[in-house]
Amino acid sequence: MRIVISSLAVLTALSLSACGSDDAATTTTDTGTTVTDTGSATDTGSATDTGSVTDTGSAADTGSATDTGSPSDTGPSFKVVNGCAEADYVDATTDATKRKIDPWDTTAGKKCIKIKKGQDVTWNGNFSFHPLDAFNGDTPSPIVATSSGTTKTIAFANAGTFGFHCTVHGSMTGAILVVP
């Protein structure tokens, strides 16, 4: 008899489910699956560097040199300035009469004078026709623009090679080599 009751129970359950009822509650279980993002992102933008860098600094020689007093001592490393090569310099370190550029005119040509630190050089000429100015060489230069008068004396307090020229006539050039 148990088999008959069990069979009836199964048949009853089957017939009820076959009829289907909108009122019957149903339960759905989410067995879920993991979602993986396999997409990619693309950067389509661009960056432009519109800045600039300006070097406004300066470099200073912090080294020292020992003057041994030898006759070949020319101070800082030698360089050609305004066509004045080492052999072109007139040694005026012991003779003040050689520390003059006289005349300062178009016939004077290139002048190359070697002096000692603390000595001066005198230019004699008409500066309104032959303006004097610093040109090439070490900076700052003690040679200042001169466009009037007939005599200009400039003292050289620092060692170096200081170029000069006539701002009107390109052939009137020279340099003062100042040694320690």
N, CA, C and O of each residue as an XYZ file, in Angstrom:
720
protein
N       0.793     -1.142      0.000
C       0.000      0.000      0.000
C       0.866      1.247      0.000
O       0.463      2.280     -0.534
N       1.932      1.173      0.532
C       2.831      2.314      0.494
C       3.208      2.671     -0.915
O       3.342      3.857     -1.218
N       3.376      1.771     -1.739
C       3.782      2.046     -3.099
C       2.665      2.792     -3.791
O       2.928      3.686     -4.595
N       1.432      2.448     -3.500
C       0.310      3.076     -4.164
C       0.214      4.514     -3.694
O      -0.026      5.394     -4.521
N       0.384      4.799     -2.428
C       0.265      6.157     -1.899
C       1.403      6.988     -2.451
O       1.193      8.143     -2.824
N       2.551      6.457     -2.510
C       3.699      7.197     -3.037
C       3.488      7.496     -4.503
O       3.827      8.581     -4.976
N       2.918      6.518     -5.240
C       2.698      6.728     -6.649
C       1.655      7.805     -6.858
O       1.790      8.632     -7.760
N       0.612      7.809     -6.034
C      -0.408      8.828     -6.146
C       0.166     10.200     -5.819
O      -0.181     11.188     -6.467
N       0.986     10.263     -4.882
C       1.577     11.553     -4.505
C       2.409     12.103     -5.644
O       2.392     13.307     -5.902
N       3.127     11.249     -6.316
C       3.966     11.682     -7.437
C       3.076     12.126     -8.570
O       3.343     13.162     -9.179
N       2.028     11.387     -8.879
C       1.146     11.746     -9.972
C       0.445     13.060     -9.677
O       0.283     13.888    -10.574
N       0.035     13.259     -8.463
C      -0.639     14.485     -8.094
C       0.316     15.663     -8.260
O      -0.079     16.721     -8.750
N       1.532     15.488     -7.867
C       2.531     16.566     -7.978
C       2.798     16.879     -9.426
O       2.974     18.041     -9.791
N       2.831     15.845    -10.267
C       3.109     16.057    -11.682
C       1.951     16.782    -12.348
O       2.163     17.663    -13.181
N       0.745     16.422    -11.991
C      -0.395     17.044    -12.635
C      -0.521     18.494    -12.205
O      -0.920     19.338    -13.007
N      -0.196     18.798    -10.974
C      -0.253     20.183    -10.514
C       0.799     21.041    -11.231
O       0.532     22.183    -11.603
N       1.946     20.497    -11.409
C       2.996     21.274    -12.064
C       2.709     21.431    -13.537
O       3.130     22.416    -14.142
N       1.991     20.472    -14.143
C       1.682     20.565    -15.557
C       0.636     21.614    -15.797
O       0.626     22.241    -16.856
N      -0.234     21.822    -14.861
C      -1.265     22.835    -15.035
C      -0.664     24.215    -14.937
O      -1.132     25.140    -15.601
N       0.292     24.364    -14.181
C       0.952     25.660    -14.002
C       0.036     26.658    -13.395
O      -1.101     26.788    -13.850
N       0.440     27.342    -12.435
C      -0.370     28.339    -11.774
C       0.434     29.604    -11.677
O       1.610     29.582    -11.315
N      -0.220     30.739    -12.011
C       0.477     32.022    -11.911
C       0.636     32.413    -10.466
O       1.457     33.271    -10.142
N      -0.120     31.810     -9.606
C      -0.050     32.160     -8.194
C       1.046     31.408     -7.481
O       1.382     31.730     -6.341
N       1.598     30.427     -8.125
C       2.623     29.638     -7.436
C       3.925     30.427     -7.378
O       4.326     31.026     -8.376
N       4.576     30.437     -6.250
C       5.855     31.131     -6.079
C       6.962     30.290     -6.668
O       6.995     29.070     -6.507
N       7.859     30.957     -7.346
C       9.009     30.251     -7.897
C      10.279     30.903     -7.362
O      10.312     32.101     -7.081
N      11.254     30.140     -7.239
C      12.539     30.630     -6.740
C      13.593     30.309     -7.777
O      13.677     29.187     -8.278
N      14.398     31.318     -8.093
C      15.496     31.118     -9.044
C      16.804     31.363     -8.309
O      16.958     32.370     -7.618
N      17.701     30.482     -8.456
C      18.999     30.611     -7.806
C      20.035     31.039     -8.855
O      20.163     30.407     -9.904
N      20.785     32.139     -8.553
C      21.828     32.628     -9.470
C      23.092     31.852     -9.179
O      23.684     31.969     -8.106
N      23.493     31.060    -10.152
C      24.734     30.306     -9.975
C      25.922     31.153    -10.393
O      27.064     30.751    -10.168
N      25.691     32.304    -10.989
C      26.660     33.339    -11.327
C      27.900     32.863    -12.043
O      28.359     31.733    -11.875
N      28.420     33.757    -12.842
C      29.709     33.539    -13.495
C      30.522     34.815    -13.321
O      29.957     35.905    -13.241
N      31.797     34.690    -13.265
C      32.684     35.838    -13.094
C      32.857     36.547    -14.435
O      33.089     35.900    -15.457
N      32.744     37.890    -14.433
C      32.918     38.681    -15.651
C      34.317     39.284    -15.630
O      34.720     39.881    -14.632
N      35.049     39.135    -16.711
C      36.407     39.661    -16.813
C      36.435     40.745    -17.882
O      35.973     40.524    -19.001
N      36.985     41.942    -17.540
C      37.103     43.040    -18.497
C      38.331     42.769    -19.344
O      39.456     42.824    -18.847
N      38.126     42.480    -20.608
C      39.251     42.229    -21.508
C      39.473     43.394    -22.452
O      40.235     43.267    -23.409
N      38.827     44.527    -22.209
C      38.961     45.702    -23.068
C      40.284     46.408    -22.823
O      41.031     46.027    -21.923
N      40.579     47.424    -23.609
C      41.798     48.208    -23.427
C      41.456     49.678    -23.597
O      40.477     50.036    -24.251
N      42.287     50.520    -22.993
C      42.084     51.962    -23.110
C      43.193     52.520    -23.985
O      44.346     52.108    -23.857
N      42.868     53.437    -24.860
C      43.849     54.041    -25.752
C      43.910     55.531    -25.468
O      42.883     56.210    -25.470
N      45.146     56.056    -25.217
C      45.343     57.489    -24.996
C      45.495     58.143    -26.356
O      46.489     57.919    -27.047
N      44.527     58.944    -26.744
C      44.606     59.615    -28.043
C      45.021     61.064    -27.891
O      45.085     61.792    -28.881
N      45.303     61.500    -26.669
C      45.720     62.884    -26.445
C      47.196     63.057    -26.754
O      47.907     62.081    -26.993
N      47.648     64.285    -26.749
C      49.064     64.555    -26.935
C      49.465     65.682    -26.012
O      48.633     66.496    -25.611
N      50.748     65.729    -25.675
C      51.271     66.788    -24.826
C      52.366     67.505    -25.596
O      53.208     66.859    -26.219
N      52.366     68.814    -25.562
C      53.374     69.609    -26.245
C      54.094     70.453    -25.218
O      53.460     71.170    -24.444
N      55.445     70.373    -25.203
C      56.251     71.176    -24.293
C      56.499     72.524    -24.962
O      57.252     72.619    -25.931
N      55.859     73.559    -24.436
C      56.031     74.890    -25.015
C      56.940     75.753    -24.162
O      57.080     76.948    -24.424
N      57.555     75.178    -23.158
C      58.434     75.949    -22.288
C      59.809     76.107    -22.891
O      60.133     75.470    -23.893
N      60.603     76.939    -22.293
C      61.978     77.110    -22.718
C      62.843     77.316    -21.491
O      62.361     77.707    -20.428
N      64.133     77.044    -21.656
C      65.076     77.214    -20.565
C      66.126     78.214    -21.013
O      66.728     78.065    -22.077
N      66.336     79.207    -20.215
C      67.336     80.213    -20.521
C      68.395     80.186    -19.432
O      68.082     80.286    -18.245
N      69.646     80.050    -19.840
C      70.738     80.035    -18.882
C      71.158     81.475    -18.631
O      71.766     82.116    -19.488
N      70.830     81.969    -17.455
C      71.211     83.335    -17.112
C      72.343     83.346    -16.094
O      72.702     84.397    -15.562
N      72.892     82.194    -15.832
C      73.961     82.111    -14.849
C      75.300     82.487    -15.441
O      75.401     82.811    -16.624
N      76.291     82.443    -14.638
C      77.635     82.706    -15.109
C      78.579     81.731    -14.430
O      78.280     81.186    -13.368
N      79.701     81.527    -15.050
C      80.694     80.634    -14.480
C      81.886     81.473    -14.026
O      82.339     82.357    -14.752
N      82.378     81.204    -12.862
C      83.513     81.948    -12.334
C      84.692     81.008    -12.162
O      84.529     79.868    -11.727
N      85.870     81.484    -12.501
C      87.077     80.712    -12.308
C      87.480     80.870    -10.850
O      87.882     81.951    -10.419
N      87.371     79.794    -10.105
C      87.709     79.861     -8.689
C      89.084     79.257     -8.419
O      89.496     79.112     -7.268
N      89.773     78.914     -9.478
C      91.110     78.341     -9.326
C      92.134     79.422     -9.018
O      91.810     80.609     -8.991
N      93.343     79.010     -8.792
C      94.402     79.980     -8.543
C      95.625     79.591     -9.359
O      95.804     78.429     -9.724
N      96.451     80.568     -9.633
C      97.679     80.324    -10.373
C      98.832     80.919     -9.586
O      98.686     81.955     -8.937
N      99.958     80.268     -9.646
C     101.139     80.766     -8.957
C     102.045     81.416     -9.970
O     102.438     80.787    -10.952
N     102.384     82.686     -9.739
C     103.276     83.416    -10.621
C     104.703     83.118    -10.178
O     105.123     83.501     -9.086
N     105.431     82.436    -11.033
C     106.810     82.098    -10.704
C     107.770     83.194    -11.135
O     108.973     83.100    -10.892
N     107.245     84.234    -11.775
C     108.079     85.363    -12.165
C     108.928     85.096    -13.387
O     109.821     85.886    -13.695
N     108.679     84.012    -14.090
C     109.497     83.717    -15.262
C     109.140     84.665    -16.402
O     107.990     85.092    -16.509
N     110.111     85.003    -17.259
C     109.862     85.945    -18.350
C     108.789     85.457    -19.336
O     108.192     86.274    -20.036
N     108.536     84.153    -19.404
C     107.563     83.641    -20.364
C     106.153     83.590    -19.779
O     105.243     83.060    -20.417
N     105.957     84.131    -18.577
C     104.652     84.107    -17.934
C     103.708     85.053    -18.669
O     103.888     86.271    -18.631
N     102.698     84.489    -19.340
C     101.724     85.316    -20.072
C     100.365     85.301    -19.399
O      99.368     85.687    -20.010
N     100.309     84.869    -18.169
C      99.050     84.892    -17.434
C      98.115     83.798    -17.890
O      98.533     82.652    -18.054
N      96.832     84.139    -18.103
C      95.843     83.137    -18.492
C      96.211     82.471    -19.814
O      97.041     82.981    -20.566
N      95.592     81.335    -20.087
C      95.912     80.625    -21.321
C      95.771     81.575    -22.511
O      94.844     82.383    -22.556
N      96.672     81.480    -23.451
C      96.732     82.414    -24.568
C      95.663     82.099    -25.601
O      95.371     80.937    -25.882
N      95.086     83.154    -26.160
C      94.128     83.011    -27.247
C      94.318     84.162    -28.229
O      94.671     85.274    -27.837
N      94.081     83.884    -29.503
C      94.178     84.907    -30.547
C      92.903     85.752    -30.501
O      91.794     85.221    -30.552
N      93.076     87.075    -30.406
C      91.948     88.006    -30.376
C      92.196     89.079    -31.425
O      93.252     89.712    -31.443
N      91.211     89.278    -32.301
C      91.287     90.291    -33.358
C      92.562     90.183    -34.186
O      93.139     91.196    -34.584
N      92.996     88.964    -34.442
C      94.174     88.730    -35.268
C      95.492     88.856    -34.537
O      96.541     88.661    -35.150
N      95.485     89.173    -33.260
C      96.719     89.304    -32.486
C      97.142     87.934    -31.962
O      96.574     87.413    -31.002
N      98.156     87.364    -32.620
C      98.728     86.092    -32.183
C      99.804     86.396    -31.137
O     100.233     87.542    -31.004
N     100.231     85.393    -30.409
C     101.175     85.596    -29.310
C     102.431     86.346    -29.762
O     102.931     87.204    -29.034
N     102.939     86.036    -30.939
C     104.160     86.679    -31.439
C     103.927     88.129    -31.874
O     104.893     88.872    -32.047
N     102.674     88.550    -32.054
C     102.364     89.909    -32.525
C     102.416     90.969    -31.421
O     102.485     92.159    -31.727
N     102.384     90.573    -30.170
C     102.293     91.552    -29.078
C     103.622     92.265    -28.852
O     104.681     91.643    -28.760
N     103.528     93.598    -28.766
C     104.677     94.422    -28.403
C     104.733     94.423    -26.875
O     103.762     94.789    -26.213
N     105.870     94.013    -26.322
C     106.005     93.951    -24.867
C     106.194     95.370    -24.323
O     107.243     95.987    -24.504
N     105.162     95.863    -23.661
C     105.210     97.204    -23.085
C     105.147     97.129    -21.558
O     104.777     98.102    -20.901
N     105.504     95.986    -21.004
C     105.411     95.798    -19.553
C     106.422     96.662    -18.796
O     106.190     96.999    -17.635
N     107.531     97.022    -19.429
C     108.557     97.828    -18.746
C     108.783     99.189    -19.392
O     109.591     99.975    -18.898
N     108.086     99.483    -20.488
C     108.292    100.745    -21.203
C     106.955    101.435    -21.454
O     106.187    101.015    -22.319
N     106.677    102.501    -20.688
C     105.402    103.220    -20.770
C     105.187    103.857    -22.140
O     104.042    104.039    -22.553
N     106.255    104.200    -22.850
C     106.088    104.838    -24.166
C     105.483    103.866    -25.174
O     104.901    104.300    -26.168
N     105.609    102.562    -24.938
C     105.032    101.557    -25.839
C     103.559    101.271    -25.523
O     102.898    100.526    -26.247
N     103.055    101.863    -24.446
C     101.662    101.634    -24.061
C     100.743    102.713    -24.648
O      99.767    103.126    -24.021
N     101.078    103.155    -25.855
C     100.279    104.175    -26.545
C      99.932    103.676    -27.937
O     100.758    103.079    -28.628
N      98.706    103.930    -28.329
C      98.277    103.652    -29.697
C      98.116    105.034    -30.317
O      97.091    105.702    -30.181
N      99.199    105.431    -31.015
C      99.312    106.797    -31.514
C      99.967    106.738    -32.887
O     101.157    106.433    -32.972
N      99.257    107.011    -33.938
C      97.908    107.565    -33.989
C      96.852    106.454    -34.024
O      97.117    105.341    -34.479
N      95.656    106.780    -33.536
C      94.491    105.906    -33.655
C      93.737    106.376    -34.885
O      92.822    107.194    -34.797
N      94.142    105.840    -36.050
C      93.493    106.217    -37.306
C      93.543    105.045    -38.273
O      93.982    103.955    -37.905
N      93.100    105.258    -39.495
C      93.012    104.153    -40.454
C      94.373    103.621    -40.879
O      94.456    102.497    -41.374
N      95.440    104.389    -40.704
C      96.775    103.891    -41.062
C      97.385    103.097    -39.923
O      98.413    102.442    -40.097
N      96.749    103.154    -38.742
C      97.324    102.476    -37.583
C      97.295    100.959    -37.736
O      98.208    100.274    -37.275
N      96.238    100.417    -38.390
C      96.150     98.967    -38.562
C      95.992     98.254    -37.228
O      95.552     98.838    -36.238
N      96.359     96.990    -37.226
C      96.220     96.146    -36.045
C      97.262     96.527    -34.995
O      98.440     96.705    -35.304
N      96.805     96.648    -33.751
C      97.711     96.970    -32.637
C      97.561     95.896    -31.566
O      96.455     95.600    -31.114
N      98.686     95.322    -31.171
C      98.700     94.273    -30.167
C      99.737     94.653    -29.113
O     100.931     94.712    -29.406
N      99.284     94.908    -27.892
C     100.176     95.395    -26.839
C     100.062     94.502    -25.614
O      98.964     94.129    -25.201
N     101.214     94.164    -25.036
C     101.272     93.351    -23.817
C     101.681     94.252    -22.656
O     102.715     94.917    -22.698
N     100.831     94.256    -21.605
C     101.118     95.061    -20.419
C     100.927     94.196    -19.170
O     100.487     93.049    -19.250
N     101.268     94.772    -18.020
C     101.047     94.088    -16.745
C      99.752     94.593    -16.113
O      99.296     95.706    -16.373
N      99.190     93.747    -15.289
C      97.987     94.104    -14.527
C      98.255     95.383    -13.743
O      99.280     95.502    -13.071
N      97.314     96.355    -13.832
C      97.466     97.636    -13.149
C      98.014     98.739    -14.045
O      97.938     99.914    -13.688
N      98.566     98.381    -15.204
C      99.078     99.400    -16.133
C      97.938     99.898    -17.024
O      96.847     99.329    -17.033
N      98.213    100.972    -17.775
C      97.180    101.528    -18.644
C      97.692    101.691    -20.062
O      98.892    101.607    -20.323
N      96.751    101.929    -20.979
C      97.056    102.153    -22.399
C      96.334    103.428    -22.808
O      95.207    103.681    -22.381
N      97.004    104.240    -23.653
C      96.421    105.496    -24.124
C      96.240    105.449    -25.636
O      97.165    105.112    -26.374
N      95.033    105.791    -26.085
C      94.716    105.932    -27.503
C      94.705    107.429    -27.817
O      94.088    108.209    -27.090
N      95.380    107.831    -28.889
C      95.384    109.227    -29.330
C      94.848    109.287    -30.754
O      95.401    108.660    -31.657
N      93.778    110.037    -30.952
C      93.178    110.166    -32.281
C      91.832    110.867    -32.167
O      91.382    111.203    -31.071
N      91.213    111.077    -33.287
C      89.924    111.753    -33.322
C      88.814    110.695    -33.203
O      88.496    110.003    -34.170
N      88.239    110.585    -32.008
C      87.236    109.546    -31.753
C      85.892    109.819    -32.429
O      85.066    108.912    -32.532
N      85.654    111.052    -32.892
C      84.412    111.298    -33.625
C      84.486    110.662    -35.020
O      83.452    110.312    -35.589
N      85.696    110.508    -35.580
C      85.878    109.835    -36.863
C      86.199    108.354    -36.690
O      85.882    107.537    -37.555
N      86.828    108.017    -35.570
C      87.245    106.633    -35.313
C      86.804    106.224    -33.901
O      87.637    106.137    -32.999
N      85.499    105.971    -33.699
C      85.004    105.604    -32.369
C      85.645    104.299    -31.880
O      85.752    103.327    -32.627
N      86.055    104.302    -30.647
C      86.709    103.156    -30.001
C      85.661    102.380    -29.217
O      84.788    102.974    -28.583
N      85.748    101.036    -29.258
C      84.852    100.212    -28.442
C      85.486     98.840    -28.240
O      86.328     98.405    -29.026
N      85.065     98.170    -27.176
C      85.504     96.801    -26.912
C      84.984     95.898    -28.025
O      83.868     96.082    -28.512
N      85.799     94.921    -28.423
C      85.410     94.006    -29.493
C      86.181     92.711    -29.335
O      87.396     92.676    -29.530
N      85.477     91.643    -28.981
C      86.062     90.317    -28.761
C      86.925     90.311    -27.495
O      87.127     91.342    -26.853
N      87.411     89.154    -27.167
C      88.252     89.022    -25.982
C      87.450     88.770    -24.721
O      86.265     88.439    -24.768
N      88.121     88.933    -23.596
C      87.519     88.644    -22.296
C      86.517     89.717    -21.885
O      86.608     90.878    -22.284
N      85.555     89.280    -21.068
C      84.563     90.210    -20.524
C      84.502     90.026    -19.019
O      84.779     88.927    -18.538
N      84.167     91.012    -18.284
C      83.890     92.363    -18.753
C      85.186     93.058    -19.156
O      86.240     92.842    -18.558
N      85.084     93.881    -20.166
C      86.245     94.605    -20.667
C      86.283     96.002    -20.068
O      85.243     96.648    -19.941
N      87.476     96.480    -19.695
C      87.575     97.858    -19.215
C      87.490     98.885    -20.349
O      87.350    100.082    -20.099
N      87.574     98.411    -21.591
C      87.500     99.316    -22.740
C      86.042     99.720    -22.925
O      85.172     98.873    -23.131
N      85.790    101.016    -22.851
C      84.423    101.531    -22.965
C      84.271    102.297    -24.273
O      85.241    102.819    -24.822
N      83.047    102.353    -24.755
C      82.759    103.069    -26.002
C      83.139    104.538    -25.853
O      82.730    105.213    -24.908
N      83.937    105.019    -26.817
C      84.390    106.414    -26.809
C      84.190    106.972    -28.211
O      84.752    106.450    -29.174
N      83.384    108.041    -28.331
C      83.117    108.606    -29.653
C      83.365    110.117    -29.714
O      82.952    110.780    -30.665
N      84.039    110.651    -28.699
C      84.384    112.074    -28.736
C      85.729    112.272    -28.059
O      86.194    111.429    -27.291
N      86.336    113.399    -28.361
C      87.648    113.695    -27.787
C      88.778    113.177    -28.652
O      88.557    112.627    -29.732
N      90.015    113.365    -28.151
C      91.187    112.946    -28.922
C      92.139    112.070    -28.117
O      93.097    111.540    -28.681
N      91.906    111.900    -26.815
C      92.772    111.063    -25.987
C      91.915    110.250    -25.026
O      91.001    110.773    -24.387
N      92.230    108.958    -24.937
C      91.520    108.081    -24.006
C      92.544    107.165    -23.349
O      93.245    106.421    -24.035
N      92.633    107.215    -22.023
C      93.530    106.347    -21.269
C      92.680    105.390    -20.448
O      91.765    105.803    -19.735
N      92.992    104.119    -20.559
C      92.224    103.088    -19.860
C      93.172    102.244    -19.024
O      94.183    101.748    -19.520
N      92.831    102.087    -17.746
C      93.606    101.234    -16.832
C      93.062     99.810    -16.903
O      91.854     99.603    -17.021
N      93.959     98.837    -16.830
C      93.597     97.426    -16.893
C      93.915     96.772    -15.551
O      95.066     96.443    -15.263
N      92.879     96.590    -14.738
C      93.038     96.073    -13.377
C      93.121     94.548    -13.326
O      93.616     93.997    -12.342
N      92.650     93.860    -14.355
C      92.616     92.394    -14.338
C      93.379     91.798    -15.508
O      93.457     92.389    -16.585
N      93.942     90.616    -15.279
C      94.631     89.895    -16.344
C      93.601     89.389    -17.349
O      92.459     89.103    -16.989
N      94.010     89.281    -18.600
C      93.142     88.774    -19.664
C      93.550     89.344    -20.997
O      94.561     90.039    -21.106
N      92.765     89.051    -22.009
C      92.998     89.572    -23.351
C      91.753     90.350    -23.749
O      90.663     89.788    -23.853
N      91.925     91.653    -23.972
C      90.801     92.552    -24.207
C      90.927     93.160    -25.604
O      91.831     93.949    -25.879
N      89.993     92.771    -26.482
C      90.007     93.248    -27.860
C      89.314     94.595    -27.994
O      88.481     94.965    -27.166
N      89.667     95.320    -29.044
C      89.042     96.620    -29.333
C      89.006     96.826    -30.838
O      89.690     96.127    -31.585
N      88.195     97.801    -31.284
C      88.142     98.141    -32.702
C      87.538     99.528    -32.888
O      86.958    100.104    -31.968
N      87.690    100.043    -34.095
C      87.014    101.265    -34.529
C      85.668    100.799    -35.063
O      85.606     99.914    -35.916
N      84.597    101.391    -34.564
C      83.262    100.942    -34.969
C      82.908    101.356    -36.395
O      81.892    100.913    -36.933
N      83.735    102.200    -37.012
C      83.491    102.643    -38.386
C      84.379    101.892    -39.374
O      83.923    101.534    -40.459
N      85.630    101.649    -39.019
C      86.605    101.024    -39.921
C      86.994     99.640    -39.394
O      87.678     99.523    -38.377
N      86.556     98.607    -40.089
C      86.797     97.226    -39.666
C      88.249     96.811    -39.597
O      88.575     95.842    -38.911
N      89.145     97.525    -40.298
C      90.564     97.140    -40.277
C      91.289     97.676    -39.044
O      92.412     97.259    -38.761
N      90.670     98.578    -38.320
C      91.306     99.149    -37.119
C      90.914     98.303    -35.914
O      89.886     98.533    -35.277
N      91.761     97.319    -35.620
C      91.503     96.396    -34.517
C      92.757     96.207    -33.696
O      93.836     96.686    -34.046
N      92.591     95.506    -32.610
C      93.749     95.163    -31.814
C      93.322     94.494    -30.529
O      92.147     94.192    -30.320
N      94.305     94.268    -29.671
C      94.026     93.631    -28.381
C      95.104     94.040    -27.393
O      96.253     94.300    -27.751
N      94.685     94.085    -26.138
C      95.619     94.342    -25.026
C      95.711     93.050    -24.253
O      94.709     92.564    -23.728
N      96.914     92.483    -24.177
C      97.174     91.276    -23.395
C      97.687     91.738    -22.037
O      98.757     92.342    -21.948
N      96.931     91.458    -20.983
C      97.298     91.889    -19.636
C      97.747     90.666    -18.856
O      96.983     89.720    -18.664
N      98.999     90.697    -18.408
C      99.570     89.579    -17.652
C      99.673     89.946    -16.176
O      99.712     91.128    -15.834
N      99.718     88.941    -15.295
C      99.823     89.234    -13.843
C     101.094     89.989    -13.480
O     101.315     90.299    -12.309
